[in-house]
Amino acid sequence: MVEKKILLLVGIEKRYSMDLYATELAKFGNNLSNIENNFVFDVCKLHFNFNRSNSKLYKIYFYFYKYLIIPFKLSKLFEGYHIVHIVDQTYAFILLFRFLFPNIKFIVTVHDLIPFYFGFIENNSDEVNVTLPYRISISSLRFSDEIIFPSHFTKSIFDSKFKFEIRKNVVAHGVQSGERSDKIISNPFFRFNRYEDSITVSLVEGEFYKNSSKCFEIIFYLSHKFRSVKINVMGRGSINTHSLVEKYGFTDVVTYKYDMSKSEIDDFYYSTDLFIFFSKMEGLGQPFIESLSRCVPVLASDIPVFREITNHLYPLYPLNMKSSDIVKSFLDYSLTDSFKKNLIESHHYSKKFQWNSVIKDFIKVYRGVI
């Protein structure tokens, strides 16, 4: 069987989630047996390693680097590859790539369409500015051979805005679940005297759609129900997070977890008793899946993609529900037999998102374009 070479391209801004996506996809792809897979994977990371800034000079340099330097760097890099799978917004170059490399198949992963979701569906919300470069980048996807979406929800947003006659597929991001099985036993939610316990709560910070203010308000009400609370914050650093921590008096109980290794991520989840994930919108919601894969309970918002990734097996709470009512409802529910049953069922369902499962779906996509 003739080998076909695939290049996984990560460019522009360094983001751990995108790097991990490409790295794990290549690793699991290369580990598949030759019977199942005749593809060889490489990863190329072209990072724009500068601190974020709102200065005009930064923006001028950023676009110069993005649209002139990177294409020049790639002029010979693609030689010898049959497929280039673009993992992030480097797909802005897709028209140029198509012109320079007509014999290569280009596949693009679109992780989310946050600006389009809020900018259009919510009547051009002031919170998101759908910039012209972003619109152009998205429009350039019409020149790819196939688009991969992490969820049916994300694909539905795209289809509602763009009528591109190209192949489209839904393949979820893979997650690597932990191997330890004792979490469900040690969790305070499964112990009779849990209200005498300390509780460790984790959340993801980030852009406004992560809904950090709501998450911290929920934790504030939750903290009144336990002897003490500790908080782990995963993300890339946010001024808003620090102001919320000070507002609710959590300064001494918060630990910030940035740029974690794979083993540190595993420890992060195993130190968590409850994950708060009350986003307004997500492309997939990997932390939700990663939590359930380790039997960590999640208190989450009722948004379409969360219903999708849990197969409606897990209770979710409306975005406009009062935080105090959310906490009361969740704690009441946690006392029922359904709580543990639903968590275990969701844990089993989460296995479909593990890399050793989803890699086969990626292989089907690659075979479809060759």
C-alpha positions in Angstrom: 0.0 0.0 0.0 1.5 3.3 -1.1 2.0 5.8 1.7 0.4 9.2 1.6 1.9 12.1 3.5 -0.2 14.5 5.5 1.0 17.8 6.9 -0.9 19.2 9.9 -0.4 22.9 9.9 -0.7 25.1 13.0 0.1 28.7 12.4 -0.2 32.3 13.6 -0.9 32.6 17.3 0.4 30.0 19.6 -2.5 28.2 21.4 -2.0 25.1 23.4 -5.3 23.6 22.4 -4.5 23.9 18.7 -0.9 22.5 19.2 -2.3 19.6 21.2 -4.9 18.9 18.6 -2.3 18.6 15.8 0.2 16.7 17.9 -2.3 14.1 19.2 -3.8 13.7 15.7 -0.4 13.0 14.2 0.6 10.6 17.1 -2.6 8.5 16.9 -2.6 8.6 13.1 1.0 7.3 12.9 0.3 4.7 15.6 -2.5 3.1 13.5 -1.5 -0.2 11.9 -0.7 -0.2 8.2 -3.8 -2.4 7.6 -6.1 0.5 8.7 -3.9 3.4 7.6 -1.6 4.2 4.8 -1.0 7.8 5.9 2.1 9.3 7.4 1.6 12.5 9.5 3.9 15.4 10.2 3.2 18.6 12.2 4.4 22.1 11.3 3.9 24.9 13.8 4.3 28.4 12.5 3.7 30.6 15.6 3.5 34.3 15.9 5.4 34.6 19.2 4.6 38.1 20.3 2.5 39.3 23.2 -1.0 40.5 22.4 -1.3 44.3 22.1 -3.9 46.8 20.9 -1.3 49.1 19.4 -1.5 50.0 15.7 2.1 49.0 15.2 1.4 45.5 16.5 -1.6 45.1 14.3 0.4 46.3 11.2 3.2 43.9 12.0 0.7 41.1 12.7 -1.0 41.4 9.4 2.3 41.8 7.6 3.6 38.6 9.2 0.3 36.8 8.7 -0.2 37.5 5.0 3.3 38.0 3.6 5.9 36.2 5.7 4.0 33.0 6.5 3.1 32.2 2.8 6.8 32.8 1.9 7.9 30.4 4.6 5.5 27.7 3.3 6.5 28.0 -0.4 8.7 24.9 -0.3 7.4 23.3 2.9 4.4 21.6 1.2 6.5 19.8 -1.4 6.0 16.0 -1.1 2.7 16.1 0.8 -0.5 14.8 -0.6 -2.8 16.5 2.0 -2.3 19.6 4.1 -4.7 19.7 7.0 -4.9 23.3 8.3 -5.8 23.3 12.0 -6.4 26.9 12.7 -7.0 30.3 11.0 -4.0 29.8 8.7 -6.9 28.9 6.3 -6.8 32.6 5.4 -4.1 31.6 2.9 -6.2 28.8 1.3 -6.6 30.6 -2.1 -2.9 31.3 -2.3 -2.1 27.7 -1.4 -4.5 26.5 -4.1 -2.8 28.6 -6.7 0.8 27.5 -5.6 0.0 23.8 -5.0 -2.8 22.7 -7.3 -2.0 19.0 -6.8 -2.3 19.1 -3.0 -5.6 18.5 -1.2 -6.4 21.0 1.5 -8.6 20.1 4.5 -9.5 22.8 7.1 -10.7 22.4 10.6 -13.1 25.2 11.7 -13.1 24.9 15.5 -15.8 27.5 16.2 -17.7 30.4 14.7 -18.0 32.5 17.8 -18.2 35.9 16.0 -20.8 34.7 13.6 -22.9 33.1 16.3 -23.0 36.2 18.4 -22.6 38.8 15.7 -25.5 37.5 13.5 -27.8 35.3 15.6 -27.9 37.8 18.5 -28.6 40.8 16.3 -25.0 42.0 15.9 -24.2 42.1 19.6 -21.8 44.8 20.6 -19.7 42.2 22.4 -18.3 40.8 19.2 -17.1 42.6 16.1 -17.1 40.4 13.0 -14.1 42.1 11.4 -13.6 42.2 7.6 -10.4 40.1 7.8 -12.3 37.4 9.7 -15.1 37.4 7.1 -12.6 37.1 4.3 -10.8 34.3 6.1 -14.1 32.4 6.5 -15.1 33.1 2.9 -11.7 31.7 1.7 -12.8 28.3 2.9 -14.7 27.8 -0.4 -11.3 27.0 -2.0 -10.6 24.1 0.3 -11.3 20.5 -0.6 -13.1 19.7 2.7 -14.1 21.4 5.9 -14.1 19.5 9.3 -16.3 20.8 12.1 -16.0 19.6 15.7 -19.8 19.4 16.2 -23.0 19.4 14.2 -23.9 22.6 16.0 -20.9 24.4 14.5 -21.6 23.0 11.1 -25.2 24.2 11.3 -24.0 27.8 12.0 -21.7 27.6 9.0 -24.4 26.2 6.7 -26.8 28.9 7.7 -24.4 31.6 6.6 -22.4 30.1 3.7 -23.7 28.0 0.8 -20.4 26.5 -0.2 -20.6 23.5 -2.5 -17.8 21.5 -0.9 -17.5 18.5 1.2 -18.2 19.0 4.9 -17.8 16.5 7.8 -18.2 16.5 11.5 -15.3 14.9 13.4 -15.0 15.9 17.1 -11.7 16.9 18.7 -10.2 13.8 20.3 -9.6 13.8 24.1 -7.3 11.7 26.1 -9.0 10.4 29.2 -7.3 9.6 32.4 -6.5 6.0 33.5 -7.3 6.4 37.2 -10.7 5.0 38.1 -11.1 6.1 41.8 -12.4 9.6 41.1 -16.1 8.7 41.4 -15.5 7.1 44.8 -13.5 9.9 46.3 -15.7 12.8 45.1 -17.5 14.5 48.0 -20.7 14.5 46.1 -20.9 10.7 46.7 -20.2 10.9 50.4 -23.0 11.3 53.0 -21.2 14.0 55.0 -20.2 16.1 52.0 -21.3 19.4 53.4 -18.6 19.0 56.0 -16.0 18.7 53.3 -13.8 21.0 51.4 -14.6 21.2 47.7 -12.3 21.9 44.8 -14.0 23.7 41.9 -12.5 24.3 38.4 -13.4 26.5 35.5 -12.1 27.7 32.2 -11.5 31.5 31.8 -11.2 33.3 28.5 -13.2 35.4 26.1 -16.6 36.8 27.1 -18.5 33.7 25.8 -16.9 31.6 28.6 -19.2 33.6 30.9 -16.7 33.9 33.7 -18.8 36.3 35.7 -21.6 33.7 35.9 -19.2 30.9 36.8 -17.8 32.9 39.7 -21.2 33.9 40.9 -22.2 30.2 40.9 -19.1 29.3 42.9 -19.9 32.1 45.4 -23.3 30.5 46.2 -21.8 27.1 46.2 -19.1 28.1 48.7 -21.8 28.7 51.3 -22.7 25.0 51.2 -19.3 23.6 52.0 -16.8 24.0 54.8 -14.3 25.5 52.4 -13.7 25.9 48.7 -10.7 25.9 46.5 -10.7 27.1 42.9 -8.6 26.0 39.9 -8.6 28.3 36.9 -7.6 26.9 33.5 -7.0 29.3 30.6 -4.5 31.8 29.1 -4.8 34.7 31.6 -7.5 37.3 31.9 -7.7 40.6 33.7 -11.4 40.1 34.1 -10.8 36.8 36.0 -8.6 38.6 38.5 -11.2 41.3 39.1 -13.9 38.6 39.7 -11.6 36.8 42.1 -11.2 40.0 44.1 -14.9 40.8 43.9 -16.0 37.6 45.5 -13.1 37.4 48.0 -11.5 34.3 46.5 -7.9 35.7 46.2 -6.5 33.2 48.8 -8.2 30.1 47.4 -7.5 30.5 43.7 -4.8 28.6 41.8 -4.1 29.6 38.1 -3.2 26.7 35.8 -1.7 28.0 32.6 0.3 26.2 29.9 -0.1 22.8 31.5 1.6 19.7 30.2 -0.5 16.6 29.5 0.3 15.1 32.9 -0.5 18.4 34.6 -3.9 18.5 32.8 -4.6 15.0 34.1 -3.7 16.1 37.6 -5.9 19.2 37.2 -9.0 17.1 36.5 -8.2 14.6 39.3 -7.9 17.4 41.8 -11.3 18.7 40.7 -14.6 17.8 42.5 -16.8 19.9 40.3 -16.2 21.5 37.0 -18.2 24.7 36.3 -18.7 25.2 32.5 -21.4 27.8 32.0 -20.4 29.1 28.5 -22.7 31.1 26.3 -21.5 29.1 23.2 -18.7 26.6 22.4 -17.5 25.0 19.2 -17.3 21.7 21.1 -16.5 22.1 24.7 -13.5 19.8 25.3 -13.2 20.5 29.1 -16.7 19.1 29.4 -15.8 15.9 27.7 -12.5 15.7 29.5 -14.3 16.0 32.9 -16.9 13.4 32.1 -14.2 11.0 30.8 -12.8 11.1 34.4 -16.2 11.0 36.1 -15.9 14.5 37.3 -19.3 16.1 37.7 -20.0 19.2 35.6 -22.3 22.0 36.3 -23.0 23.4 32.8 -25.2 25.7 30.7 -28.0 24.4 28.5 -26.5 25.2 25.1 -26.9 23.2 21.9 -23.4 21.8 21.7 -23.5 20.6 25.3 -26.7 18.7 24.5 -25.0 17.2 21.5 -21.8 16.0 23.3 -23.8 14.5 26.2 -26.4 12.9 24.0 -29.0 14.5 26.3 -27.8 12.2 29.1 -26.7 15.0 31.5 -28.7 17.8 33.1 -28.0 21.3 32.0 -29.2 24.7 33.3 -30.6 27.7 31.4 -28.3 30.6 30.9 -30.8 33.0 32.4 -31.4 31.0 35.5 -30.5 32.7 38.8 -27.1 31.4 40.1 -28.6 30.7 43.6 -31.4 28.6 42.0 -28.8 26.8 39.8 -26.8 25.8 42.9 -29.9 24.7 44.8 -31.2 22.7 41.9 -27.8 21.0 41.3 -27.3 20.1 45.0 -30.8 18.7 45.3 -30.2 16.7 42.1 -26.9 15.4 43.4 -28.7 13.7 46.3 -30.8 11.6 44.0 -29.9 8.1 42.6 -30.0 9.6 39.1 -27.0 11.8 39.7 -24.5 9.0 39.9 -26.3 6.9 37.2 -26.3 9.8 34.7 -22.7 10.6 35.4 -21.6 7.0 34.8 -23.7 6.9 31.6 -22.1 10.1 30.4 -18.7 8.8 31.3 -19.2 5.8 29.0 -20.6 8.0 26.2 -17.6 10.2 26.4 -15.4 7.4 25.2 -16.6 8.0 21.7 -14.5 11.2 21.8 -11.2 9.5 22.7 -8.5 9.8 20.2 -8.3 6.1 19.5 -11.9 6.3 18.3 -12.0 9.6 16.4 -8.7 9.0 14.6 -10.6 6.5 12.4 -13.1 9.2 11.4 -10.2 11.4 10.4 -8.8 8.6 8.3 -12.1 8.3 6.5 -12.0 12.0 5.7 -8.5 11.8 4.3 -9.4 8.8 2.2 -12.4 10.6 0.8 -10.3 13.4 -0.7 -7.5 11.4 -2.2 
